[in-house]
């Protein structure tokens, strides 16, 4: 009842934001671009929460069980990626006054390349968003709904319905403000949970920092093992490309940035939240180390999966009712802030890129409902298929589905050659298949498993395929 009441109060706050930011007469320009009037600092703050999602809230504290604090290397790489977005991609998007970023592909490469990019985004985003939202649904199911006799499909439908309700009018305009609210809730919950764990350990904050630094799991950098997927340079490069692809080439992430009043403000927005990821993820990983210390003191066995470390303490009430409430607020805030923007971006891309009817408000309302239905279906499918760590599952899928987007945009931005637009869809499909074959063969013959660098290889294969089949010069 505590968890259900917390979710109800939280949802009521989101509905209030929805009513304040979106009038009944809100049109597609409001839904898709927020009339290009969003304050950059609000977008930047909200983007931190939207980018972190429920996956980070649950998985990153548990990652220290398996890979120590080496994920910070990827986060440092994110900074390089966000600077590339700010000073390479954003100027192009603002110059063309785009509603969706894939319209650039039509201008530069051709109609088939444009449709290919849009469809790869739709598939990638639907998959990734379903995985992220799966986290909050499965936690509510495990600790609340099962005891009430409510089946998992009903939980998924109910939670998705809540998101649809507060985004159906204002779209991206509403999300700029609700994301800021949700980011505030998420970090307040994280800080208070961490302080509560420190208190349970009988430590002061300075003592806790020293204990974390002395712990064997506090290792951050892997400089000596070139084979390891946690190698410093692999993680830095992977982090940069993950940021470029999952933010700069992702309509969901870029749609909010394109609502800023000018290019200058959008660049300040992207650079600001790019730097914020390092301290934010450090706090998540520090919490993971503290939870392992607490488990050792209390004689509690660590869970088999790192994703279960924080829920094991927070959701079960072993740290007290206050932490249960805070954990619920944090996980719901993180999950809602990524799922609501995904649903809005999917609706935008389908209306603008697939149907090419950006001003049809009736179509937009139908597509918004349809995307919510498909979203539910994807979550239920993932529930059946999931067998790996949630955060790794997202990045593996990203490597296969976002790679062709990386190749398409890189070809358009880095060359002046025309493309053989007719065969681009076949190249974009062949590249992930070749990557899968390469990874399988490498594991079997060499004993080496590719990590996040698979994204770069996938993009390179798409780029090379387009270059080989291209024309020598272009009028663009």
N, C-alpha and C positions, 0 to 999 in steps of 0.2 A: 504493500500500500504506500510506503514511503517513496519508492521509486516511481510508481504510477502517479502519485500526487506531484512529485517533482517535475515529471515530464509534462503533466497537465498545466502547471503554473508556467513552465518555460514556454510551452506552445502558446499560451494566452499572451505572453509578452511579445512573441513573434507576430501574432495576429494584430496586436496593437501597432507595431511598427508598420505592418502592411497597410493598415487603414490610414496611418498618418502620411505615408509616402506615396500612395497611389490612389488617385481619384477614380470614380466610375468611368470617366471619359478617357482614361489613359489609352493611348494608341500604340501602334507598333513601334514608333520612334521612341516612345518611353520604355516599352518592354525590351527592345533590342539594344538601345544606346543611352538610355536615361537622359535623352535630349542633350548629351555632351555637357553636362553641368556638374558633374561630381567633384567634390573637393579631393585633391590628390592625397592628402594625409588620411582621409577617411578610407579611401580605396586601399592605401598601403597597409594601414592597420588591419583592415578586414581581410586582406589577402594573406596575411600571416596565418590566420585561423583557417581560411579556405584551403590553403596549400597543405597545412599540417594534417587535417582530417582526423577521423576516429582511428585510422590505421596507426598513425604516429602515436596517438594517446595510449593505445594498447600495446603496440608492437615494439616501439623504440625502448621503453624501459626494460623489456625482456630480452632485447638484442644483446645486452651486455653479458648475458649468461653464455652466449655462444661466440660472440666476436669482440668482447670487451667494449671499449668506447671508440672503436675504430670507425664507426659510422660518421664521426665528426670530420673525417677526411672527405667524405662525399659532400658534407655540408659546406666545407670550404670551397670545394669545386663548384657548388651552386652559385657562389658569389661571382665567379668568372662567367658563368652562364648568364646570370642576370645582367651583367654589364654588357654582354653581347646583345641581349635582347633590347636593352635600353638604347644602345647607340648604333645598332645595325638594323634590327627588325622594326622597331617602333617608327623610325623616320619614314620607312617605306609605307607602313600601314596608315600613318597620318597623312602622308602626301597624297595617297589615293583615296582618302576619306572613306575607309572600308567599314562596312557593318560586320562582315565576317572576313577573317584573314585569308580564307581560301579563295576569295575573289581575286586575290593577287595572281593565283595560278592561272586563272582564265586570261588575265591581261598579258601575262608573260609567256605562258607555255601553250595554252589552248584549252578547248572545252573538255576534252577527255581527261587531260591532266587535272583540271579543275574538279571534275566530278570524282575522279579517283581520290584526290586529297580529301574531299568532303566525306566520302563514304568511309575512308580509313579512319577519319576522326570520329564519325558516328559510331563505328564498331568499337574503336579503342576506348572512347569515353564511356560508352554504355557499359563495357566490360569493367573498366577501372572503377567507375562510380558504384557499380553493383557490388564489387568486392569491398569497397570502403564502407558502404552502408550496411553490408552484411554484418560487420563487426557489432554495431549497436543493436541490430535486430537479434543476433544470436545471444548477446549478453542479457538483454531483456527477456528473451525466451528462457534462458537457462535459470535465471534467478527469480523470475516473476511469473511469466506466462504459463510455464509448465505446471506450476503449483495451482494456477487458476484453471487449468484444463483448456487453455486457449492454444490451438495449433499454430505452428510456425507460419504457414501461409497467411493466416489471419493477422498475425503480428506485422508481417511485411506489408500487407495491404493497408493496414491502419496507419503505419508510420509514413508510408509513401503518400497517403491521402492527406496527412497533415502538411507535408511539404507542398503538395499541389495547391492546397487551400491558400497559403500565405504568399505564393508566388504567382498566382493566376492572373492578377491584375497588373501589378507594377513591374513584374519581371526583374530586370537587372537594376532598375532604380531602387526597388525595395531591397535587393540583395546587398547593395553598397552599404546600407545602414544596418540591416540585420547581421551581416558578417562582422561588422565592428562590435555589435552587441555580443555576438557569439564568441568572438575572440577574447573579449573582456572576461566573459564567463569561464572560458576554457582556461586561461592563464591564472585567473583567481583561484579556480579549483585546483590546478596543478601546484601552485605555490602553497596553498593551505594544506593539501595532502602531504606535500614534502615536509612542511614544518611539523605536521602531526607525527610523521614517521620519525623525524629527528627527536621529537619529544619522547616517543615510545622507546627510543634507544637510550634515553637519558643523556643526550648530548646537547651542547650549545651549538649554534650555527658555525662558529669558527672551528669547534672540535669536529663537527660533521664534515666540514670541508677537508680538514687534515686526514680524517679517517678515509674519505673517498680517495684522496690523492695517494694514500699508502696502500690501498687495496690492490690486489693483483689484477682486478678487472678494470682498473682505471687506464690501462694502456690505450693510447690514442693513435699512434703512428706505427706502421709496419714498413720499415725501410730496407730490411735485409732479405726478405723472401719474395723473389720475383715471380714465383709460381702461384703464390697465394692470391686469391681474389680480393684480399684486403690490402694488397700492396698499395703504398701511398700514391704512386703516380697513376696507377690504374683507377683508384678511387677518385682522385682529383679530376682526371679527364672524364671519367664516367659521370661524376657529379655535374660537371659543366655541360655535358651533352644532355643529361637527363633534364636539367633546368631549361636548356634551350628548346628541347623537344616537348616536354610535358607542360611548359608554360608558354614559351615564345611561339610554338607552332600548334598550340592548343586553344581552340576558340573559347572554351570554358574559362581558362585563366586569363586570356587576353581581352575578353569581352568587357570585363570591369575596367581594365587599363585604358581601353578605347573610349570610356565614358568621361575621361578627364577633359578639362576645358582646352588644353593645348598640348603639343608634343613635349614642351619643356616640363610641364607638370606631370605628364605621364612618365617621363624619364626619372624625375625625382621620386615618384611613387615606386617604380620598379627597383631602383638602387636601394631605397630605404628598406623595403621588406626583404631584399636579397641579403643584406647584412644581418637582419634579425634572425635568420635561421640558425646561425651558429650558437648564440646564447640560448635560444629556445630549445634546441635539441640537446645541448649540454645539460640543461635542467632535467629533461626527460631521462637522459642516461644516468645522471647523478641519482635520480629517484630509484632507478633500477638497481644500482649498487647498494643503496640504503636498504631497499627491500630484501636483497639477498643477505645483508648483515642481520636484519631483523629475523629472517627465517632461520639463520644459524643460531641466534640467541634463543629463540623460542623452540628450537628443535623441530621445525616444520620442514618437511621434504620439499625441495624445489620441484615445480611442475615439469613435465616432460617437454612442453612447448613454452617458449618464451612469451608467447601471446597470452598465456594464462597467469603470468607472474603478478601483474598489478590487479587484475580481477580477483585473484585468489585472496588477496588481503582486503581490497576496497569493497568489492561487490558483496562479499559474504558477511560484512559487518564486524569482522574481527578487529578492526581499528576503531569501531564505534559508529553510531548512527550518523554523526556529522560527516565522516569520511564517505559513507555510503551515498549520502545526498550529494556531496561534492563530486564524487566519481561519476554519478549519474549525470549531473550538470555538465561536467567536462566532456564525457563521451558523447552525450547527445549534442552539445554545442559543436564539437569538432565534426561529428558525422553530418549533422544538418547543414553546416556551412559549406561542405563540399558537395553534398547530394543536391541541395537546392540550386546551386549555380550550375551543376551538371545538367539538371533537368531543363533549366532556362537556356543553356547553350545548345543543347541538343535540339530544342524547339527552334531556336534561331537558325541554326545551320540547315535544318531540314526545310524550313520555309524559304530561306534565302538562297541556299546553294543547290538543293535538290529540286524543289518546286519552282524556284526563281519567281516567287510572289511575295516580296518583302512588305507590301502594303495591305495584304489581304488579312484583315483582323479575324474574320470568321475562320479562315484556314488556321491561323495561329492558335486559336482556342482549341480547335479539334486536334491539332498536332500535339499541343501541350498535354491533353488528356491521353492521347495515344502513346506518347513517350513515357508517361507515368505507368501505363499498363505494361509496356515492354520492359521497363525498369524492374517491375515486380517479377516478371518472368526470368530475367537474367539473374536476379538475386536467388531465386529458387533453384535455378540451374547450378549456380555456384555452390549452393548448400550441398548439392549432391556430389559435385566433382571435387571440391576443395580437399587437398591432402598435404598442403605445404604451408609454411609460414606465410601469413597474409601479406606482409609487406614485400617479401620476396616474390610472391605470386604476382603482385601488381607490377613490379619492375620487370619480371620475365615477360609478362604480356606486353608491357610497354616496349621492350626490346624488339619484339616481333611486329607489333602493329604500328608503332610510331616511327620505326626505322624508315619505311618508304616516304613518310612525310618529311623526314630529315633530308633524304636524298632529293626529293622534288624541290624543296625550298633552296637547298644548297646549289643545285644546278641552276635554278633561276637567278640566284643572287651572285654566284661566283663566275658564271660564264656569260658570254654574249651570243652563244650559239642558239639557233632554233632547235626545236625538238621534233622528233617523229611522234606527234601527238597520238597517232592511231595505236601505237603499240605500248604506250606508257602504262596502261592498266595491266598488261601482261608482265611487264618488268616489275611493277610494284607488287604483284602477287608472287612472282618467282623469287624475289629477294628473300622474303621471310622463309620460304620453303628451303632455299639453299642454306640459309643460316641454321635452320633446324637440322638439316643433314650434316652440316659442318660440326655442329655441337655434338651430335650423336656419335659421329665418327671419331671426334677428338676424345670423347670420354672412353670409347671402346678401345681405340688403338694406342692412344698416348696417355690415357688416365688423367687428362686435363679437362676440367669443366669450365666453360666460359662463364663469366659473371656479367656485370652490367655493361662490359665492353661490347657485348653482342649488339647493342643498339648502334654503336658506331660502325661495326662491320655491315650491319643491315643497311644503314644509310649509304655507306660506300658502294655496296653492290648495286643499289638503285641508281646512284649517281653515275657509276661506270657504265651500266646498261644504257642509260639515257645518252651518255656521251658517245658511246660507240655507234648508236643508231641515229645520231643527230645530224643536222646539216651544218656545214662549215661556218656560216655566219647568220646573223639575225638582224632584223630592222629595229629590234627593241633596244 
